[in-house]
Amino acid sequence: MSTRTALPDLSDDVCARLREAFRRTAYDADGVVDALGGAAHAALGRGEPVPAERASRDAGDLGTLIRLFLLGGTESGTAVKAALAPLAVEDAVAAGVLAAVADGYRAALDIRPHGDEEGSWWVVSDLDADLLGHTVPEDHVLGVGHASLSLIRATSRRPVGTLLDLGTGNGVQALHATRHARRVTATDVSSRALALAAATFRLNELDVELVRGEWFAPVARRKFDQIVCNPPFVVGPARVDYTYRDSGLAGDDASALVVRQLPGFLTDGGTGHLLASWLHTGREDWADRVSRWLPAETDAWFVQRDVADPALYVGTWLRDAGLDPRSPEGRAKAAAWLDWFAANDVRGIGFGFVTLRRAAGRTPAVVCEDLRQAYDDPLGPEAAGWLDRVEWLRESGDSLLDVRFVVPDTVLLESVEEPGDEGWATTIRRLHRTDGPGWQHEVDELATRLLAGCRGALPLEDLIELLAAAQGLSSEELADAALPVVRELVRHGMLVPADR
């Protein structure tokens, strides 16, 4: 593993001049797409740099910056001087932004545009293994990867007063937090991560409080309205190869630690959003495992997005660090990792999102469910809606029979039929919500008839009595069978009160 010596020093002055250069050249999210075109930009996202390199040749100073910071190319001193003006090349090298090489200059840091629907930022991180040409150092600060983007999309953006970004890394979660939080605090155990996050915030002229320390220690005795966390959730032996992914805790103890401690740092009603991993063993169901992590008085929604085979999991994370699984070092690490999995009866590694809410004095709602299908809508609004619906169900208590319900227009009834001696026979009836994460529920014929009456005109109790009479059933027994289904459909936004 390679080592690193000095921290970069992106002072206020360096950031101001670098920001001026970026603005002058339109080195931002929209400017890069416009310069490269949609096809070349998409190819770059797939790790195919040649189309982007060719498209950048006619983009002047912007093309130089694209080749430097996005493609890892070497550029001549003349080109770099023009593109970075008013930041002198010598100052960029001294600050750790550039490195001088025999035939020009190369980027020493990854500085790239990152945007949302409201605008664009620049994120400062370390060069990845492909651009370095070797494995990354232990204190490597990861760029904006798929995990970061998924957490961004899974976080509720309702306005809050205070927000904590626990383990900020390059600072991208805190960037997004500044859109909806009045005050943002970011922590990290790594001095290098804090230095690069500080550069990210200075470059974007944002006031974010930065505090160094492990886990929640830097914010002891403080409370926040919202906490986001992309923890070092890689599971396996208790070791630290890379601080961005390894906690030094064995198995899924890092995820367990965050889930256990996070609610204690929330204001009442405050929410937490994090990525987490959990072990699938032969001894217990994964839902039972993660539910035991929770402290009292905490609403929790665990959404499992994937379950990885141990061998595939190990190979993926070895390659993530630029380590060839076929090399002697790769073989040794893989063997130790798989030995640990075998010794602990690990059959799979679950991964997903956790939404938490401090619910002091209330009976908590804890739901664990699989959501492995593909969907396009971000999960953040759905998480906020889930919390709202859980609270409504809690407040409604036993009065659901008095509620007039409506099936939203986004919910469809699908049926699967098979041929038989008397024609087509329905074998599956499935409700499908076409927005959000695309929830699906299989229902029986009685449920479909009950839901057909949910048009906001009659309370649920009247609908059950009418259906019971038509079917020759006991209305009390039908109500007992219907209410759990109704609650589940309400939680998933597939049945809503008519007055909301």
C-alpha positions as CSV (number, residue, x, y, z in Angstrom):
1,M,0.0,0.0,0.0
2,S,1.4,3.4,-0.9
3,T,1.9,6.2,1.6
4,R,1.3,9.9,1.5
5,T,3.3,12.7,3.1
6,A,1.7,16.2,3.1
7,L,-1.8,17.5,3.3
8,P,-2.9,19.8,0.4
9,D,-3.2,23.5,1.4
10,L,-6.1,25.1,-0.5
11,S,-6.2,28.4,1.3
12,D,-9.0,31.0,1.0
13,D,-6.8,32.8,-1.6
14,V,-6.1,29.7,-3.6
15,C,-9.8,28.7,-3.6
16,A,-10.9,32.2,-4.6
17,R,-8.6,32.3,-7.6
18,L,-9.4,28.7,-8.5
19,R,-13.1,29.4,-8.3
20,E,-12.6,32.4,-10.6
21,A,-10.9,30.2,-13.2
22,F,-13.6,27.6,-13.0
23,R,-16.4,30.2,-13.4
24,R,-14.5,31.9,-16.3
25,T,-14.2,28.7,-18.2
26,A,-17.6,27.3,-17.3
27,Y,-16.1,24.4,-15.5
28,D,-19.3,23.4,-13.9
29,A,-21.9,20.5,-14.2
30,D,-23.7,22.1,-17.1
31,G,-20.6,23.4,-18.8
32,V,-18.9,20.0,-18.9
33,V,-22.0,18.4,-20.4
34,D,-22.3,21.1,-23.0
35,A,-18.7,20.8,-24.0
36,L,-18.6,17.0,-24.2
37,G,-22.1,16.3,-25.5
38,G,-24.4,13.8,-24.0
39,A,-22.9,10.6,-25.5
40,A,-19.3,11.4,-24.5
41,H,-20.3,12.5,-21.1
42,A,-22.3,9.3,-20.6
43,A,-19.2,7.3,-21.8
44,L,-17.1,9.1,-19.2
45,G,-19.5,8.0,-16.5
46,R,-19.0,4.4,-17.6
47,G,-15.3,4.7,-17.3
48,E,-14.6,5.2,-21.0
49,P,-12.5,8.3,-21.4
50,V,-11.6,8.4,-25.1
51,P,-14.9,9.9,-26.4
52,A,-14.6,12.7,-23.7
53,E,-10.9,13.3,-24.6
54,R,-11.8,13.7,-28.2
55,A,-14.7,16.0,-27.5
56,S,-12.6,18.2,-25.2
57,R,-10.1,19.1,-27.9
58,D,-12.2,21.9,-29.3
59,A,-13.3,23.3,-25.8
60,G,-10.4,25.6,-25.2
61,D,-9.5,26.3,-21.6
62,L,-12.5,24.3,-20.4
63,G,-11.2,21.3,-22.4
64,T,-7.8,21.7,-20.6
65,L,-9.5,21.5,-17.2
66,I,-11.6,18.5,-18.3
67,R,-8.5,16.6,-19.4
68,L,-6.6,17.6,-16.2
69,F,-9.2,16.9,-13.6
70,L,-11.6,14.5,-15.2
71,L,-9.4,12.4,-17.5
72,G,-6.1,12.5,-15.6
73,G,-4.2,13.7,-18.5
74,T,-0.9,15.6,-18.8
75,E,-1.2,19.2,-20.1
76,S,1.5,21.6,-21.2
77,G,2.5,24.5,-19.0
78,T,1.2,27.0,-21.5
79,A,-2.3,25.4,-21.6
80,V,-2.5,25.0,-17.8
81,K,-1.4,28.6,-17.2
82,A,-4.1,29.9,-19.5
83,A,-6.8,27.6,-18.1
84,L,-6.1,28.3,-14.4
85,A,-5.6,32.0,-14.6
86,P,-5.7,34.0,-12.3
87,L,-4.3,31.1,-10.2
88,A,-0.6,30.8,-11.0
89,V,0.7,27.3,-11.9
90,E,3.4,27.6,-9.2
91,D,0.8,28.4,-6.6
92,A,-1.4,25.5,-7.8
93,V,1.6,23.1,-7.4
94,A,2.4,24.5,-3.9
95,A,-1.2,24.1,-2.8
96,G,-1.2,20.4,-3.9
97,V,-3.7,21.0,-6.7
98,L,-1.2,20.1,-9.5
99,A,1.9,18.0,-9.8
100,A,4.8,19.0,-12.2
101,V,5.9,16.2,-14.5
102,A,8.5,15.9,-17.2
103,D,6.3,17.2,-20.1
104,G,3.9,19.5,-18.2
105,Y,1.4,19.2,-15.3
106,R,-1.0,16.6,-14.0
107,A,-3.8,16.9,-11.4
108,A,-2.7,16.0,-7.9
109,L,-6.3,16.1,-6.7
110,D,-9.7,15.2,-8.2
111,I,-11.6,18.4,-8.4
112,R,-14.8,18.0,-10.4
113,P,-18.2,19.6,-10.8
114,H,-21.2,18.0,-9.0
115,G,-24.7,19.4,-9.4
116,D,-28.3,19.1,-8.5
117,E,-31.5,20.6,-9.9
118,E,-30.6,24.0,-8.2
119,G,-27.1,24.5,-9.4
120,S,-23.5,23.2,-9.3
121,W,-20.6,22.8,-6.9
122,W,-17.0,21.5,-7.0
123,V,-16.0,18.5,-4.9
124,V,-12.4,18.0,-3.9
125,S,-11.2,14.4,-3.4
126,D,-8.2,12.2,-4.0
127,L,-7.3,10.6,-7.4
128,D,-8.5,7.0,-7.7
129,A,-6.4,4.0,-8.2
130,D,-6.8,4.0,-12.0
131,L,-5.3,7.5,-12.3
132,L,-2.7,6.9,-9.6
133,G,-1.5,3.7,-11.3
134,H,-1.3,1.9,-8.0
135,T,-3.4,1.1,-4.9
136,V,-4.7,4.0,-3.0
137,P,-3.1,5.0,0.4
138,E,-4.8,4.2,3.7
139,D,-6.0,7.8,4.1
140,H,-7.5,8.0,0.6
141,V,-10.5,10.3,0.4
142,L,-13.0,8.9,-2.0
143,G,-14.8,10.9,-4.7
144,V,-18.5,11.0,-5.3
145,G,-19.3,7.4,-6.0
146,H,-22.4,5.3,-6.3
147,A,-22.8,4.9,-2.6
148,S,-22.6,8.7,-2.0
149,L,-25.1,9.4,-4.8
150,S,-27.6,6.8,-3.5
151,L,-27.5,8.3,0.0
152,I,-28.0,11.8,-1.5
153,R,-31.1,10.4,-3.2
154,A,-32.3,8.6,-0.1
155,T,-32.2,11.6,2.2
156,S,-35.2,13.7,3.0
157,R,-34.8,17.4,2.0
158,R,-37.4,19.0,4.2
159,P,-36.1,22.2,5.9
160,V,-34.4,21.7,9.2
161,G,-32.5,23.9,11.6
162,T,-29.4,21.8,12.3
163,L,-27.9,18.9,10.4
164,L,-24.9,16.6,11.2
165,D,-22.9,14.9,8.4
166,L,-21.2,12.1,10.3
167,G,-18.0,11.0,8.5
168,T,-18.1,13.7,5.8
169,G,-15.3,12.4,3.6
170,N,-15.1,14.8,0.7
171,G,-18.1,16.8,2.0
172,V,-20.6,16.0,-0.7
173,Q,-23.4,15.1,1.8
174,A,-22.9,18.4,3.6
175,L,-23.0,20.2,0.3
176,H,-26.5,18.9,-0.4
177,A,-27.5,19.6,3.2
178,T,-26.8,23.3,2.8
179,R,-29.8,23.4,0.5
180,H,-32.3,22.6,3.3
181,A,-30.5,23.0,6.7
182,R,-29.7,26.4,8.3
183,R,-26.6,25.1,10.1
184,V,-24.5,22.2,9.0
185,T,-21.8,20.4,11.0
186,A,-19.5,17.8,9.5
187,T,-17.1,15.4,11.2
188,D,-14.5,12.9,10.2
189,V,-11.8,10.9,12.0
190,S,-9.4,11.5,9.1
191,S,-7.4,14.8,9.0
192,R,-7.0,14.4,5.3
193,A,-10.7,14.1,4.8
194,L,-11.3,17.2,6.8
195,A,-8.6,19.1,4.8
196,L,-10.3,18.1,1.5
197,A,-13.8,18.8,2.8
198,A,-12.7,22.2,4.0
199,A,-11.3,22.9,0.5
200,T,-14.7,21.8,-0.9
201,F,-16.6,24.2,1.3
202,R,-14.2,27.1,0.7
203,L,-14.2,26.6,-3.0
204,N,-18.1,26.8,-2.9
205,E,-18.1,29.7,-0.4
206,L,-20.1,27.7,2.2
207,D,-20.0,28.0,5.9
208,V,-19.9,24.4,7.4
209,E,-18.6,23.6,10.8
210,L,-15.9,21.0,10.7
211,V,-14.9,18.9,13.7
212,R,-12.4,16.0,13.9
213,G,-13.0,12.9,15.9
214,E,-14.3,9.3,15.9
215,W,-17.9,8.5,15.5
216,F,-20.1,10.7,17.7
217,A,-17.4,11.8,20.1
218,P,-16.9,15.3,18.4
219,V,-20.5,16.2,19.0
220,A,-21.0,14.8,22.5
221,R,-24.0,16.3,24.3
222,R,-25.2,18.0,21.1
223,K,-28.5,17.2,19.3
224,F,-29.5,17.8,15.7
225,D,-32.7,17.9,13.7
226,Q,-31.2,15.6,11.1
227,I,-28.2,13.4,10.8
228,V,-26.8,11.8,7.6
229,C,-24.1,9.2,7.6
230,N,-22.2,7.3,4.9
231,P,-20.2,5.2,7.4
232,P,-17.3,2.8,6.7
233,F,-19.7,0.0,6.3
234,V,-17.6,-2.7,4.7
235,V,-17.9,-5.9,6.7
236,G,-15.3,-8.5,7.5
237,P,-12.3,-8.9,9.9
238,A,-11.5,-6.2,12.3
239,R,-8.9,-4.2,10.4
240,V,-8.4,-0.9,8.7
241,D,-6.9,-1.0,5.2
242,Y,-8.6,2.2,4.1
243,T,-10.2,4.7,6.4
244,Y,-13.0,5.6,4.0
245,R,-14.5,2.1,4.1
246,D,-13.0,0.2,7.1
247,S,-14.0,0.9,10.6
248,G,-11.6,-1.4,12.6
249,L,-14.7,-3.1,14.0
250,A,-15.5,-6.7,13.0
251,G,-18.4,-7.8,10.9
252,D,-21.3,-5.3,10.7
253,D,-20.5,-3.7,14.1
254,A,-19.9,-0.3,12.4
255,S,-23.4,-0.2,11.0
256,A,-24.8,-1.4,14.4
257,L,-22.9,1.3,16.3
258,V,-24.3,4.1,14.2
259,V,-27.9,2.7,14.4
260,R,-27.6,2.3,18.2
261,Q,-26.1,5.7,18.9
262,L,-27.6,8.0,16.2
263,P,-31.0,8.5,17.8
264,G,-29.5,9.7,21.0
265,F,-28.1,12.7,19.1
266,L,-31.5,13.7,17.5
267,T,-34.0,16.2,18.7
268,D,-37.4,14.7,19.4
269,G,-38.9,14.0,15.9
270,G,-35.5,14.4,14.3
271,T,-34.5,12.0,11.6
272,G,-31.4,10.1,10.5
273,H,-30.5,8.7,7.1
274,L,-27.6,6.3,6.5
275,L,-26.2,3.5,4.4
276,A,-25.6,0.3,6.2
277,S,-24.6,-3.3,5.8
278,W,-25.7,-6.4,7.7
279,L,-24.7,-10.0,7.9
280,H,-26.9,-12.8,6.7
281,T,-26.0,-15.9,8.8
282,G,-27.5,-19.3,9.2
283,R,-28.5,-18.5,12.8
284,E,-31.0,-15.7,12.3
285,D,-33.1,-13.6,9.9
286,W,-31.5,-10.4,8.9
287,A,-34.5,-8.4,10.0
288,D,-34.2,-9.8,13.5
289,R,-30.5,-8.9,13.5
290,V,-30.9,-5.3,12.6
291,S,-33.9,-4.7,14.8
292,R,-31.9,-5.6,17.9
293,W,-29.6,-2.7,17.1
294,L,-32.3,-0.2,17.8
295,P,-32.5,1.8,21.0
296,A,-36.0,2.4,22.5
297,E,-38.4,5.0,21.2
298,T,-37.0,4.9,17.7
299,D,-39.0,4.6,14.5
300,A,-36.9,2.7,11.9
301,W,-37.3,1.7,8.3
302,F,-34.6,-0.7,7.0
303,V,-34.7,-1.1,3.2
304,Q,-32.6,-3.9,1.8
305,R,-31.4,-3.1,-1.7
306,D,-29.1,-6.0,-2.3
307,V,-27.6,-9.2,-0.8
308,A,-24.1,-10.1,-2.0
309,D,-22.4,-13.5,-2.1
310,P,-19.3,-13.4,0.2
311,A,-16.9,-14.3,-2.6
312,L,-18.3,-11.7,-5.0
313,Y,-18.3,-9.2,-2.1
314,V,-14.6,-9.7,-1.4
315,G,-13.6,-9.5,-5.0
316,T,-15.5,-6.3,-5.5
317,W,-13.9,-4.5,-2.6
318,L,-10.4,-5.7,-3.5
319,R,-10.8,-4.2,-7.0
320,D,-12.3,-1.0,-5.4
321,A,-8.9,-0.3,-3.9
322,G,-7.1,-1.1,-7.1
323,L,-5.9,-4.5,-5.8
324,D,-5.7,-7.4,-8.3
325,P,-7.4,-10.4,-6.6
326,R,-4.9,-12.6,-8.5
327,S,-1.8,-10.9,-7.0
328,P,-0.1,-12.4,-3.9
329,E,-1.4,-9.6,-1.8
330,G,-4.9,-9.9,-3.2
331,R,-4.9,-13.7,-2.7
332,A,-3.8,-13.3,0.9
333,K,-6.4,-10.7,1.8
334,A,-9.2,-12.6,0.0
335,A,-8.2,-15.8,1.9
336,A,-8.3,-14.1,5.3
337,W,-11.6,-12.4,4.5
338,L,-13.3,-15.5,3.3
339,D,-11.9,-17.4,6.3
340,W,-13.6,-14.9,8.6
341,F,-16.9,-15.2,6.8
342,A,-16.7,-19.0,7.0
343,A,-15.9,-18.9,10.7
344,N,-18.8,-16.6,11.4
345,D,-21.3,-18.6,9.2
346,V,-21.8,-15.6,6.9
347,R,-24.1,-16.7,4.0
348,G,-24.5,-13.2,2.4
349,I,-24.0,-9.5,3.0
350,G,-27.1,-7.3,2.9
351,F,-26.8,-3.6,2.0
352,G,-29.4,-0.8,2.0
353,F,-30.8,2.3,3.6
354,V,-31.9,3.0,7.1
355,T,-34.3,5.8,8.1
356,L,-34.6,6.6,11.8
357,R,-36.7,9.0,13.8
358,R,-36.5,9.8,17.5
359,A,-40.0,9.1,18.8
360,A,-39.8,9.9,22.5
361,G,-42.8,8.7,24.5
362,R,-44.4,6.9,21.6
363,T,-44.6,3.2,20.6
364,P,-42.0,2.9,17.8
365,A,-42.7,1.5,14.3
366,V,-40.0,-0.8,13.1
367,V,-40.2,-2.2,9.5
368,C,-37.6,-4.2,7.6
369,E,-38.3,-4.9,4.0
370,D,-36.7,-5.8,0.7
371,L,-36.7,-3.3,-2.2
372,R,-34.5,-4.9,-4.8
373,Q,-36.4,-3.9,-7.9
374,A,-35.1,-1.1,-10.1
375,Y,-36.8,2.3,-9.7
376,D,-36.0,5.9,-10.9
377,D,-37.5,8.2,-8.3
378,P,-35.3,9.2,-5.4
379,L,-36.0,7.5,-2.1
380,G,-35.7,10.6,0.1
381,P,-39.3,11.9,-0.5
382,E,-40.5,8.3,0.0
383,A,-38.7,8.1,3.4
384,A,-40.2,11.4,4.5
385,G,-43.6,10.2,3.4
386,W,-43.1,6.8,5.1
387,L,-42.4,8.6,8.4
388,D,-45.5,10.8,7.9
389,R,-47.7,7.8,7.3
390,V,-46.3,5.9,10.2
391,E,-47.1,8.9,12.5
392,W,-50.6,9.1,11.1
393,L,-51.2,5.4,11.7
394,R,-49.9,5.8,15.3
395,E,-52.2,8.8,16.0
396,S,-55.2,7.1,14.4
397,G,-54.8,4.0,16.6
398,D,-58.0,1.9,16.4
399,S,-60.1,4.5,14.6
400,L,-59.1,3.4,11.0
401,L,-62.7,2.0,10.5
402,D,-64.0,5.6,10.7
403,V,-61.6,6.8,7.9
404,R,-62.7,7.4,4.3
405,F,-59.9,6.1,2.1
406,V,-58.9,6.7,-1.5
407,V,-56.7,4.6,-3.8
408,P,-54.4,7.1,-5.5
409,D,-54.4,7.3,-9.3
410,T,-50.8,6.1,-9.3
411,V,-51.9,2.7,-8.0
412,L,-52.9,0.1,-10.6
413,L,-54.3,-3.4,-10.2
414,E,-52.5,-6.0,-12.3
415,S,-53.7,-9.6,-12.8
416,V,-52.0,-12.7,-14.1
417,E,-54.3,-15.3,-15.6
418,E,-53.7,-18.8,-16.9
419,P,-55.8,-20.9,-19.3
420,G,-58.1,-23.6,-17.9
421,D,-61.0,-25.8,-18.9
422,E,-63.4,-23.0,-18.3
423,G,-61.3,-20.2,-19.8
424,W,-58.8,-17.8,-18.3
425,A,-58.5,-18.0,-14.5
426,T,-56.9,-15.3,-12.4
427,T,-54.0,-16.7,-10.4
428,I,-52.3,-13.5,-9.1
429,R,-53.8,-10.1,-8.3
430,R,-51.2,-7.5,-7.6
431,L,-51.4,-3.8,-6.6
432,H,-48.6,-1.8,-8.2
433,R,-47.7,1.8,-7.2
434,T,-46.2,3.4,-10.4
435,D,-44.4,6.2,-8.6
436,G,-41.8,6.3,-5.9
437,P,-40.0,3.0,-5.4
438,G,-42.8,1.1,-7.2
439,W,-44.2,-0.9,-4.3
440,Q,-46.2,-4.0,-5.2
441,H,-48.6,-6.0,-3.0
442,E,-50.3,-9.2,-3.9
443,V,-54.0,-9.2,-2.8
444,D,-56.9,-11.6,-2.9
445,E,-60.2,-11.1,-4.5
446,L,-61.9,-9.8,-1.4
447,A,-59.2,-7.2,-0.9
448,T,-59.6,-6.0,-4.5
449,R,-63.4,-5.6,-4.0
450,L,-62.9,-3.7,-0.8
451,L,-60.3,-1.4,-2.4
452,A,-62.6,-0.8,-5.4
453,G,-65.0,0.9,-2.9
454,C,-62.3,3.2,-1.5
455,R,-63.3,6.3,-3.4
456,G,-63.6,8.7,-0.4
457,A,-67.4,8.5,-0.1
458,L,-67.8,5.9,2.7
459,P,-65.8,5.1,5.8
460,L,-63.9,1.8,5.9
461,E,-66.4,0.3,8.3
462,D,-69.3,0.8,6.0
463,L,-67.4,-0.7,3.1
464,I,-66.5,-3.8,5.1
465,E,-70.1,-4.2,6.2
466,L,-71.4,-4.0,2.6
467,L,-68.8,-6.5,1.4
468,A,-69.5,-8.9,4.3
469,A,-73.2,-8.8,3.5
470,A,-72.6,-9.4,-0.2
471,Q,-70.3,-12.4,0.6
472,G,-72.2,-13.8,3.5
473,L,-69.4,-13.2,5.9
474,S,-69.0,-11.9,9.4
475,S,-68.2,-8.1,9.3
476,E,-66.2,-8.4,12.5
477,E,-64.0,-11.2,11.1
478,L,-63.6,-9.4,7.8
479,A,-62.6,-6.3,9.6
480,D,-60.0,-8.2,11.6
481,A,-58.6,-9.6,8.3
482,A,-58.7,-6.3,6.5
483,L,-57.1,-3.9,9.0
484,P,-53.5,-5.4,8.8
485,V,-53.7,-5.1,5.0
486,V,-55.0,-1.6,5.2
487,R,-52.2,-0.5,7.5
488,E,-49.6,-2.0,5.2
489,L,-51.0,-0.3,2.2
490,V,-51.2,3.0,4.0
491,R,-47.5,2.7,5.0
492,H,-46.6,2.3,1.4
493,G,-48.7,5.1,0.1
494,M,-51.1,2.9,-1.8
495,L,-54.1,3.8,0.3
496,V,-54.5,7.4,1.6
497,P,-57.1,9.2,3.8
498,A,-59.5,11.1,1.6
499,D,-59.0,14.3,3.7
500,R,-55.2,14.4,3.4
